[in-house]
Amino acid sequence: MSSGGRAFSTSGFVIRLLFALFIVFATYNPTRYSYIHLLQDPQLDLGLKLVLGLILFTLNVFLLVTALDSLRPIGIILVVLDCFGIAYWLHSIEIIDLWRGETLVLSLLATLATLNAAGLSYSLWSGRLSGLTHIAQH
């Protein structure tokens, strides 16, 4: 258990991953159920579109800044390479087809969400391994 009563656990990472997946896929995905497709709907009020856009933009920026700040370039590269390796492995055992454009986009969006979740979880994970806690210096 780290100081402040926070501890890293698999369930905590899964919750952060689900949150990151929701934010990334709510912003854009190849289906018609995303904010980008919602913008094209003439029946919805412009004010609602703007509020949803600002909320999604703020959450995406928060997640990316958190990932960039906590993982640093080496961590980002490792997470991205891990995700690409898993996608290639799934492609090689014929579970997914990376030559399809939709599958490639979904893989890239899942990589972005995993990067965001890793950024949210990094401080707790490294505290669990080393016993050290991180304090933001701004």
Number of C-alpha atoms within 10 A of each C-alpha: 11 17 11 7 6 11 15 18 12 9 9 14 19 14 12 20 21 15 14 24 20 12 19 22 19 15 19 18 17 14 9 10 13 15 17 16 15 16 16 10 11 8 8 11 10 12 9 11 17 12 11 15 16 12 12 17 14 11 15 18 11 14 23 18 15 20 24 16 13 19 22 12 11 9 17 18 13 13 19 17 13 14 19 15 12 14 21 17 13 14 14 12 9 10 11 16 16 18 9 9 11 14 15 15 15 16 19 16 17 19 21 22 25 25 27 30 25 24 24 24 23 20 18 22 19 15 18 17 10 9 12 13 14 11 7 6 4 3
